[in-house]
Amino acid sequence: MQDPESDGEMLSDEDSFGPAMPPPPPSYPHPDDVPEQNPNKLIRDNSDSPDGDKFRDEYSDDEHQSFLGRGDVEAGSSVASGPNRQDPPQEIDQAVMSEEEGETDDEEDDASYDDDGRGGAGGGGGGDYDDEDTNYMEEDQSVEIPPTSVVQRMVLKESANKTERSRHMTILAAVCCCIFITVILLIVGFATDMFQKETTSVSAVEGPQTVSPPSPAPTANNERASRVRDYIRGIGLDQAAFNEADSPQFRAMSYLSGPEPLGLDPENPEDQLRLKQQFALLAGLWYASPLAWSRYTDGWAREGDECAWEGITCKNITTEQNTTFYVVDSIELPENNLQGMTEEIGLLEHMTYLDLRGNNMAGTIPASMAQLAELEELYLYDNQLQGEWPSDLSGLTSLTILFASHNLFTDDVSKFFAITTLEILILDHNLLVGTLDGVSALQNIERLTLGNNEISGGVVEELASLPSLSVLWLFANQLAGTIPDAIGTMQELKVFDVYDNNLGSGNGLPLVFVNNPKLKVLTLSDNPWGGEIPDEYGNFPVLRALSIENCGLTGSINANLGNLDMLETLRVGENNFEDADFPSFILSMTSLTDLRLNKCNIINGIPTGISALENLQTLYLNNNFMSGNLPDELADMPLSSLDLGYQTFSGQVPTSWANLVNLTDLGLANLGLTGPFPDISRMTELERLDLQGNSFEGGLADGYLSDHPTLTFIDLSNLGLSGPLPDDWDVMVNLEELYLKGNSFSGSIPGTLGSVGTLQILDLSNNDLENAIPDFFDGLTDLESLDLSANKLQGPIPASIGNCLKLQILKVGENYDSVTDAYGITGPLPVEMGALVNMRIFECLDNRIDGQLPTEMGNMKKLERLDVSNNLLTGRVPDSFANMEMLQEFYLQSNDFDANSWPSAVCTITTIQNIVPDCDLQCPTDCCSACNNG
């Protein structure tokens, strides 16, 4: 559990505070690793297994300990012979045998080998081949022997020769037999993946593929198979699923009723538990994922001991009858590409720990999960789970931690208040509704995180009745009203975060927390509190972080804040303070690590002596009215984030700033700076670089950007840069946003940009780029915005644009030069654009696009602005365009559409604000503006 005193690491969100992640899951030892519990090695009978000795080999090491009394071969016994094993025939010629009393020790060994069926006592591996592999070692004894003495001498001589030949044949047969068995084992091994365990694990990592555990061969024991199926059907929680051959339940039942490695007996109470647990794991998780897991796959649907399956930990329990069972205690399968779970997960009634975070799980929470009375910790965050939880969660009587943030749950938040044992409840970033009424039931709660939902009402007074509550996150909801006085007196409260709600209503910042003895983090930003910063805000006894940004505050930045000796984070930006110099009292707050005074109407320059803030790592002074030269002394500070953008500084970037080697964020946008580009060569951790709108001299040096593969954000717009674009983008493996607009770059768009698979925004507009749009969109599947407008591009829009399923903005307009009648996007629009269902803005105006508008574009139901004006389009406006239910602006002028092709249903779209048709179209005047042919 999170250490309550670890608040110093709570600055996890750009606008909020609080521990972002739970502690790592506890590392429980597998019962096999506890010698006093499991002193005996597990020995398994594999005679029924299609994989031969595969399972025994994996458990033969000392590190694999066994459980006693679990339906396996008794400890200390050898592997039993198979049920169909027979001894070889014993018909040996007595006359020959009488002459062979002096045979050698080697011959005795050979005879013993034959008698015991290739391996002596115990049978050994490979005994299943005895019947067919020993027949050729027999001699034909059917010839009748004449009774004369000559014949007898002949017989004796022949017997001697025969004995010698028999000896040689026996040795040869033994060698051949060994070779034959080796070949058979190799064939069986490769056919059953006996030698490919590691390969199986690796292949699962290589990419999505169908999960294909070994399909069980028809069982030789039909009676056992029937009993197993009857037992599993009896315990199944979703009976209808057994009627579907592709259901996880049916597939799990088929596997367990086949030649399952342990041959568990459904009539043995201990084996029943084993079958129940294996069925719950296979049907509940393994077969519930159509695609392969990415890791944690060892043993699943392969090994007979579910406690040895990767990610599974078991424990022993003792019944009132003093019988010991081993039960599943925890499941840890994080970030493993699981896609779902079924009701059968609820069969694991003794499970205390379940960690399925960071997967791709969709669907709803199984109702059976609400009955896991022994479950103590549940981690489901970072999935795609949705809908409502089971109606009654009171059955989770042991649950202390529920971490299910970053999903799509739509429940009423009050439903979770029924889990009265909770100590940590984290449900932020969902779609939860309702109010906080009833929260007082959580009398054990220590951390309550409900941010970024749709919770309404107010901050209820009953929160003050929670005696142990130390962290309260309610940010980004729809809360209104004020903060009750009782909240401020909560004796254990250390973090209070309500940013981005509708609290305050202009009545001023709340005073209820001022004398709270333990409050360390107070986040009130993005609420309409209004008024001035109260003098009392200098009286917090132990406050370490104060965020009051964008609160409609007026007056001045209160100097009493300088009394907060322990303050490390001060965020007061985006308010309406009076014009004033940089607050001088701040220079004495040497504990500060994060200072944000952006958009505070600060005038004049950065004060001398700012380097006295010797611990400062983040400094935001952007969007003020500061001027003068940039000070050298900033280079003496341990800054990691510096933003001074959108002001009127002058001169050059000091060369000493090259020493800011810890910078991850450098913002110098629109400052009017001159001189060379800032030296960033030693800023090896740089992630964000914003230099737009300055007048730097010269161009970009080779490697200026590519030497920083850590960059996620680059804005070099409006810098007067020219020449070809760099061609080494393939090394920018973290880049998400790239803005190069408003320069004079020429030549082609580099194809290496298609290698930047992380790219989300690409803006190359207003340059002199030429030639075709590269067909590189197969690698840009995360792209959300693409602006190539106002260049000199030509050729069609590549059909691969249809792979950018996240694309919301696409602008390729104004590439045609009407003066020179050159350039321009051509060809019909690709039908693949119909796959871009998230598109909000599409502009291709002022080009030479011909053909008809694709009917498939009607799938763009989120489209708000569509501009295809000034092209060569013909034919009809598709009726499917009436599906664009969010369309606001539609521009079609200066094309050559058919006169009677206007779909009247478009006029029924309620969001339409402006339609400018082509003059050939007969669009009703009550729907369309006057036509305009340019």
N, C-alpha and C positions, 0 to 999 in steps of 0.2 A: 504494500500500500504506500501511496505517496507520503513522504515525510512532511508533516504539517509545517515544519520549519524551513522548507525548501522554496520559499517564495521568491528567492533571489533569481530563480530561473523561470519566472512566469511571463516574461515578455515574449510571447509567442506569436502574436498577431499584430499586424501593422496598426490596427486600431483598438486592440484589446489586450488584456493581460490575463494571465492564468496559466497553469501547467497545461500544455497542449496534448501531451501524450501520457498514458499510464506508465507505471513502472514496468519493466520487462516481466513477462510471465515467469513465475517461480519455476525453478528447475527441479522437478520431482524425480527422484531416482526410480528407475524401473525395478520392480520387485526382484527381477533376475539379478540385479546388481547388489542385493543384500544377502550375503552368504548365510547369515543365521536364519533367514526365512526359507531359503531355497538351496539347501546344501547339495542336492543331487543333480547330476547331469540329466537332461531330457533325452530319452531314447525313444525313437518313434518307429512304428511299423509302417513300412512303405510298400508292402507287398501289393496293396491295391492301388498304389499311386501310379498314374501314367508317367510320372517323371522319375521313376526308379528311386535311386539313392540321393536325389537332389536335396531333399529336405533333411535327411540324416546328415549329409555332408555339411550343411549350413549350421547345424546344431552340434557338431562334434567337437567344436572348440571349447576350451575351459570357460571362456567368457560367457557362453550361453548356458545358463543354469536352468534347471527344470522346476516344475511344480509337481508335487506328489498328489496322487489321488485325483487326477483329472481325466480319467478314461484312457490314458496312454498305456504303453507297455510298462510293466512293473520295473521299478528302478533296479538296476543291477542285472537284469536279464539280457540275454542276447536277442537279436532280431529273430522273431518267430519265422518258421517256414511258411511259405504260402499255402493256401488251402488246397490248391490243385497239385502240389508237389508230390512226385512219386520217386521211389528208389529205382535205380536201373535194374533190368532183369538179372537174376542170379544163376541162370542156367549155364554152368561151366562143365565141360567134359571131365568126368571123374577120372578116366584113364590118364588124361593129360595132367590133371591136378596131382595124381599120385606120383608122377614123375618129377613134379616141380617143387618138392619139399625143400630143395636147397636154393630157392630163388633169393636174390639179393635184397638188401634193405631198400634199394630204389624201387624194386618190383613190389615190395610190401607197401611202399608209399603209393604206388600207382593203383594197387588194388584198393587201398583205403580211399583214394580219391574217387574211384569208380563207385564204391559202395555208398559213400556219403553224398554223392551228387555234387561234384566239383566244389569242394571246399571243406570237407570234414564236418565235424560237429558244429552245429549252429547255422549251417547253410550258407551264410554270407550273401553278398549281393549278387544279382544275376541269376539266382536259382530258378527263376521263372522259365529259363530256357532248357531245363533238364530233359524234358520229355523228347524234344525233337533233336537235341544235340548229343545224346548218348547212344542212340540206336546204332550208329555206324561203328561203335566200339565192340559190338557183340560179334562172336564167332558163330558160324552155322554148324550146329552139332547134330545134324539129321542123318549123316552117313553111317551105315551099319558096318562094324569091324569084323572081318573073318576070324575064326578061332584057331587057325594054324599057327605053329611056332615061327614059321618064316614071316608069316603076316605079322605075328606079334613082334618079331625083331624089326620088321619094316615100320610097324606102328611106333615102336620105341624110338627108332631113328627119326621117323617123321615127326614124332612128338618132340624130340629134342630140337629139330629144325623149326618146328612150329612154335615151340616155346621161345626160341631166339627171335623168330619173326614177330611173335606176339609182343615180345618186350619192345622191339623197335617200333612196332605199330602203335603200341600204347603210348610211347614217348611222343611219336609223331602226332598222334591223335590229340594228346594233351596240348601240344604246341598249337596245332591247328584250331583246337577248341578255344584257346586263349585269344588267338587272332580273331576268330569269328565273333567271340563275345565282345571284344574291343570295338570291332566294326559296328556291331549292333548297337552298342551303347552310344557310340558317336552319332549314329543316325538318329536314335531316339533322343539323344541329348540336344542336337541341333533342332530337331522337330519340335521339341517342347521348351526351347529357350533355356535348357539346363545350364549352358555355358554362356548365357547372354544376360545375366542379371544386371551387370553394370551398364550394358548397352541399352537395356530397357529403360533404366533410370535416365540415361543421357538423352535418349530419343524423346522422352517426354518434355525435355526442356527446349528442344529445337523449334517447337511451334505447335499450333493447334492441330490435333489429330483425334480420331475417334479412340476412346478408351476401349481397349480390347484385351481384358484379362483372359487367361487361357480358358476356352470353353470346355466345360467338363465333358469327358468322354462318357459314353453310356456305362452305367455302373453294373458291375457283375452281381451286386447284392441288391436285387430289386426290392426285397423286403425292407431293407434298411432305408432305401430311397423313399419308399412309400411312407415309412414312419416319420422320416425327416420332414417330408412335405406336409404331412398331417399336423405335425407339431408346429411348424412355422406358420401354416395357415391359422392355427389356433391362437398364436400370439400376435399376428399381424394387426396393425392399427388401421390399415386401409384395405379392407377386404376386397373392394372393387378392383384394386390394382392387380390382384392375382389373376384376373381374367384378361390382362393385357400382356402379351408376350414381350413387349419392349419396355415394360415398366421396371423401375429399379427393384421393386419387391419381387417380381417374377424372376428377374435375372439373378438376384441374390439367392432365391430359393433353389433355382436350378443349379447354381454352383455348389451350394451346401449339400444338396441331395445327390450330387455326383461323387466321384472318388475323392472326396475331401481328404486332405493330408492326414488328419488325425482319426478319421473314421468314427466321429463322435456318435454316440448312441443316444437317441432322443428319449429312451426310457431310463437312462441313468440321470439322477438329479443333478450331478455335477456337470455332466455333458449337456444337459438342457440349458444350464446357464451359459456354457460356452457357445452353444448354437444361437441362443438368444442374443448374445453380445455380438457375435459375428454377423448375424442377420441385421442387427441394428446399424452396425458400421457400414456394411456393404450396401444395404438398401437405403439407409439414411444419408450417406455421403458419397461413397465410391461410385455406385451406379447412377447416382442422381446428377452426375456431371457428364454431359454428352462429349465434351472435349477433355483431352488429357490434362491431368494435374501437372504443374510445372516443376514440382519437387516433392519431397516427402511422399514417396510412392513405394519404398522398399517394403516388401512383405504383403502388401495389400492384394487380396485375392490370389495369393501364391503360397504363403506360409500358413501352416495350420494354427499357429499360436497368435491370436489377435493381440496379445500383450507385447508381441515382438514387432508388430506393424509400426512403421515409422510414424511418429507423432502421437502414439498411444502409450499411456502409462497406466499400470494397474496397481492395485493394492489388495492386501488380504483382509478379509472380514471373517469373523468367527460367529457362528450361529449359537442359539441357546443349547443346541445339541452338541456343542463343542466341535462342530465341523467347520473346516477352513475352506473358504472359497476365494478365488482371485477374480476381482471385478474391475471393470474399466473405471479409472478414477479421473483421468484427464485426457483431453484431446487438444493437441496444439498443431494446427495446420494453417498458419498465417501465410498470406501472400502466395497461395498455392494454386490459383486458378480454379478453385471450386466454383461451380455454377449454380448449386442449389442444395437443398436438403429436404427430406421427406418426414412424414409423421413418425417413422420408425426410430428417429433419433431419441424419441421419448422413452424407448425401451431401456435406455441406459440409466436405470433408476438410481445407481450409486455414484454417478458422475458428479464431481465437485467443481471441475474446471473445464471450460470450453472456450477455445480461442480460434475463431474463424475470421479474424480481421484481414482486411486488405485483399479480399478475393473478388470474384465477379459474380457473387451470389445474387440472384434475382428472386422474384416471387415473394411470398408472405412467410411469416413466422409460423412453423407448425404448431397446431393447438396443443399437441402433446408436450411441448417444451414447457408449458406453464405448469406441468405437474411434476417437474424434476425437483423434488423436495430437498434433495441433498446438494443441489447445485449452489456453489458459493460465488463463483466469478464467471461472467459471461462477456466476451469481447466479440462484437460483430461490426465494429466501425469500418468505414471505407469499403462498403459494398453497394449493391443496388437493390437492396431489400425494400419492399414497398408495402403499402396498404396498412391494415390495422393489425395489432397484436391480438392474441386470444382475449376473449371478453373478460375472463377472470384470471388475474395474475397472483391471487392470494396464495396459490399452491406453492409458489417459490419461497418457501418458508426459511431457507438458509441463505438466500442470495444477498451478498453484501456489495458486489460491484457489478453494475450493468453499464457497459460502454458500447453504445450503438449509434454514435454520431456519423454524419456523412452518409446517410441513406435517404430513402424517400418515404418514410413512414408518415401516415396521415392521421394518426390517432388523436384522440383527446388526451392531452398531457396528464390529466388527473387520473387516468387509468393506472399509471405507474405508481401513484401514491399508495396503491394497495399493497405494494411490496414493502412492508414496514421494517424489514430487516436491513434495508439498503443503507450503506455508508457512503457509497459513491454512485451517483446517477449522472451519466453524461449522454445527452441526447441532442446536442447541438447539430445544426445543419441538416434538419429534416423539414417536414411540412406539418408539424404538430400544431394543433389548434386548441381552443379551450382557454381556461383561466387557471390561475394558481390556487383557486379555492380548494381546500382539503389538503394542502401540502403539509399541514401540521401533523399528519399521520406519520411522517418520516422522522421519527424521534431519534433515530441513530445516524441521520445523514450528516456527513462532513463536507462533501463537495456536491453541489447541485449546479449542473451546467445544462442550460436549456436555450442557449443562444441560437440565433438565425433560424427561427421558426415563425409561426404565425399566431403566437399566443397573444391574447388580448386581455382586457381588463386592466388591473393595476398591480403595483407591487404590494401584495396583501400583507396586512399586519401580522397574520398568523405565522409568517416566516420568522418572526422574533421569538416564537415558542420553540424553535429548534435549537436545543442547547449546545450541540456540537458543530453546528454549521460554521465552516471557516472560509469556504470559497463559494461565491454565488455569482454565476454568469447568466445574465438575462438579456444580453445584447441582441440587437437586430430583430426585435419582435414588434408588436403593435401595442405596447404598454403605454398608458396615459396616466395623467394625474400627478400626484406628488409622492414623496417618500414618507411613510409614517414615522413618527418620532421613535417608536419602539424599535425600529430596525437599527437605528444608530446606536442603541445600547447593547446590541448582541455581543456578549463578552468574548466569544471565540472568533468573531468575524475578522478575517484578514484580507479578503479580496471581494470587492463589490464592483460589478461591471454591468452597466445598463446602457452602453452607448448605442446610438441609432434606434431610438424609440421616439415617443412623442410626450416625454415627461417635462414637467415644469410649467408650460403655458405662460412663459414670461414673468413668472413670480420670483425669479432669482434662484441662484444655486442653493441646494439644500444645506442646512446647518446641522443636521441631525448626527453627522459622523464626527464632528470636530473634536470631541473629547473621547472618542472610542480608544480604549487602551491598546488594542492590538491591530487596528486597521493599518495595512501596509500598502494596499493598492486600491485607488479610487478612480474609476473610469466613468465619467459622465458625459463624454463627447457626443456630438450629433444629436442633441436634444434642445428644444427651444426654451432653455432656462431663462435667458434674458438677464438684464441688470448688470451690476458690476461685481467684480471679484470681492467677496466680503473680507474685511480685516481678519475675521476669525479663521480664515483659511491659512493663517500663519501659525495656528495653535495645534495642529495635529501632532501627537506625541511621537509616533514612530513611522509616519508615512514615508514611503520610499518611492511611490509612483503616483503622480497626479495628472490626469488627462481631462482637460476641459476645452477641447477644440470644437469649433463650429457650434457654439452654444448661444450665439447672438449677444455676446457680452460687449459691454461698452466701457467708457471711462479709460482707465489706465491699467497696466499690468501691475497689480498691487505689490508694493515693496515688502509687505509683510510675508510674502512667500519666501523671502530670504531667510526667515527664521527656521525654515524646515531643514535643519542640519543634516538629516539623514536622507534627504530627497535625492534620488538617483535619476528619475525620469520626470521631466516637466514638459508637458505638451499643452500649449495655449494658443496654437495657431488658428487661422481662419475665423477671427472674430473682428468686431468693429471698434477696436480701440482707437483712441485719439492719436493723431500723428505725434510721434515722440522718438527721441533717440533710443538706441539700444539700452535696455534697462541696466543701469550700472550695478545694481545690487546683485545681479546674477553672477558677476565676475567673482564674487566671494563664495559662491555655492560650489565648492571644489569637489563635492561628492557626485556631481552630475555626470552621468554617462550618456544621457539622451536629452537633447534640448531642441524643441521645435517651436519656432517663433515665426513660421511662414504666414504670410498674409495678415500681418498685425499692424500695418501702417507705420513701420519703423522707417525713419529717415536718416540721412547722412551716412557715415561710413561704419565699417566694422571697427569696434573700439580697440584702441591699443591696450594690451594686457589681456586679451582674450585667451592667450596661451596659459593663463593661470588656471584655466579649467583643465587641469592636467589629466583627468580621467575621462574627458569627453570623447565619445566614440561616434555619436550621431549629432549632426548640426544641420538643421533646416532653417534657412533665412530667406528662402525664395519668395517671390511675389510680394516684395515690399518696395520701398522707394529709396533704397540705399544707393550710394554712389561712391566715387573715388577709386583708388587703386586697390587691387587685391593684396592683402597683407602677407608678407613672408612668414610671419610667426605662426600661421596655421600649419606650416610644415613641421612645427615642433610638437604637435598634438597627436595623440594616438587615434586619429579619426579613421573610421571605417565607412561612414556615409556622410557626404557633403553635398548640399544642394543650395546654390546661390542664384538660381536662374530667374529670368524675367525681371531684371532691374537695369540700372544705368551705370554700371561700373565701366571703367575705361582702362586702357593700357593693355599689358600683356599678362599672361599667366606666369607667375613667378617660377623661375627655373628650380627654385628650392622645393617646389611642390612635388617634384619627382621623388622626393623622399617619403611621400605619403604611401608607403608600400603596403599598408593595411587596408587601403580603400577597396571597397566592394561596390560603391555607388558614388559616381561623380556627375553632378548636374551643374552645367555652366551655360544653360540655354539662354539665348537672346540677351547677352550682356554687352554687346558692342565691342567685344575684345578684338585686339589685333595681334600681330606678331605670329610666330610659329605655332603650330598645333601643340597643345600641352604634351609633355613627355610622360607617357604612361608605361614605358617599357618595364619599369620595376614593380608596377602594380599587378602582380601576378594573380591576385584573387579577384580582379575586377569583374563585376557582373552587370553593372548598369552604367552606360556611357551616353550622356546627353550633351552634345556640343552645338546643337542647331542654332542658326541665326546669328552667327558671329562673322568676323571678317579676317579669319586667319589667312596667313600668307602661305603660298606653295600648296602642294598637294599632299596626299597621304603617302607616307613612306612605306616601302615594302614590308609586309608583315605587321603594319600598325594595328590591324584588327585581328588577323589570324594568329598572332602570337598570344592572343588572349582567348583561348577556347572556353574559358569560364563565362564569357559574356552571354547574357540572356537578353539584353536590351541594348540597341544601338540606334541613336538618332543623330545623323549627320546631314539633316535637311538644311537647305538654304545656306550653303557655305560657299557657293561659287565653284564647286569642284567640277573638273572636266576630265576628258579622256575616257578610256574604257573602265568599266567596273572591275574591281579585283576578281580574280578567278580561283581563289583558294577558299571558298566558302565551305568546302566539304570537311574542313577541320573544326568548324563551328558547331560542335555537337550539342551545345546547350542553347543555342540561339532561338528565342521565341518571337521577338519583335525587331524588325529592321525597317528603318525609315531613311530613305535617301532622296526624297522628293525635292524639287525646286533647285536642282543643280544643272549642270550641262554635260552629264555623262553621255557618251556616245557608244557606238558599236552595238553588239548583241547582248541580250540578257544572258549571263553565264549559266550554262547548264548545271554547274556544280551547286547552284542554289537548290536544285532538286534533291540534293543529298542531305539537306538540313531537315531531317524528319521532325524536329521539334518546332519548326517555324509555325507561328500562329498568325502573325500580321506581316505582310510584305507591301511596302509602299515605295514604288519607283516612279511615281507620277511626275509630270512636268520636267522631263529631261529630253534628250535627243536620241534615245535608244531606237535602234533600227532592227530590221529583219523580222523573222517570225517569232511568235511566242513559243518558247521551248516546250516540247512535249514531255514535261518532267513532273506532272502532277501525281503520278503513281506513288512518289515518295513523299508527298506533302499532304498526308491524310489528316493532319492536325490543323491545316490552314483554315482560318476564320475570316480573314479579310485580305483581299488582293486588289491593289490599285495600280494599274498600268496606263492610266489615262494621260492624254496630252504628251504623247511621244510621237515617233514616226514608225510605229510598228505596222506590219502588214502580214497577210495570210490569215488563216482561220484560227478560231479558238479551238485548241486541241480537245478531242473527245475525252481525253483522260481527265479533264476538269471534273467529270462526273464522279471521280474517286474522292473528291474533297467534300465529304459528306457533312463536315462541320462548317462549311463556308456560309457566311452570312452577308458579306459585302463583296461584290465583284464589279469593278469599274474598268472598262477598256475603251471608254469614249474618247473622242477628239484625237484620233490618230490620223485622220485624213486631212491633208493640206489642200484646201479648195483653191488656193492661189496657183499652186504648181500642179494641181490635179495628180498628186502622188501620194503614195503610202496608203494606209488605212486597213482596218480589219476587213477581211472578205469572207466569202463563202457563207453557206447557211449556218445558223446556230446549231450546235450539236444536240441531238435528241437526248444525249446523256445528261444534259443539264436538268432534266426532269428528276434526277436523283437528288438534287440539291434542295431538300425539303426544308432546310433551315435558313434559306436565303431571305434576307430582308431588303436589300438594295441591289438592283442590277441595272447598270448603265452601259449602253454601247452606242450612244449617240455619235453623230458625225463620223461615220465610217462608210464602208461600201458593202455592208452585209446584205446578201440577197436571199432569195428563196422565201419560204413561208415560216411563220413563227411555229415552233414545234408544239404540237398538242400536249406533249409531256410536261411542258412548263406549267401547266395547270396544277401540277403537284406542289408547286411552291405556295402553299397556303399561308405562309408567314410573310410573304412579300409585301412590303410597304411602299416601295418606290420602284417603278419600272419605266425606263426611258430608252426607247428604241428609235427615237426621232432621227431624221436626216440620214436615212439609209436607202437601200433599194429593195425593201421588202415587198412581197406581193401576196396574192391569195387572200385567205380569210383570216380574221382574228378568231382563234379557236374558241369554241364554246366552253372548253375546259377552263378558260381564264376566269369564268364566273366562280371558280372554286377558291380564288385568291381572296379569302374572306377578311384579310387585314389590309388590303390595298388602299392606299391613300392618294397616290399620285401616279398617273398613267399618261405617258407622252408618246404619241404615235405619228406626229406630223411629218410631212415631207417624206412620204413613202409612196407606194403604188398599190395599195390594198384594193380588193374588189369592192365595188360600190355597196353591195347588199350583204356584206360579210360581218356587220357589227352584231355581236351577241348581246341582245337586250338584257340578258340576265346580269351582265356586268353592272348595269345601272342599279341593281338591287343590293349591291355591296354597301353596307351601312357606313363603312369607314371612309368611303371615297370622298375626297375633298376637291380634286381637280383632275379632269380628263381633257387632254388636248388631242383631238383626233386628226387623222389625215383628212384632207378636204374631200377625198374620194369616198370616205365612209359616210354613211347616212346614220349619224348618231343623233338621237333626240336632243334638242337644245336644253331640255330640263335635266339632262344627264351630262352633256359635254359642253365644254367651253367652245368659243368660236374657233373654227379650224384655222390653222396657221401653216402656211407653206414656206415659212422662213422669210 
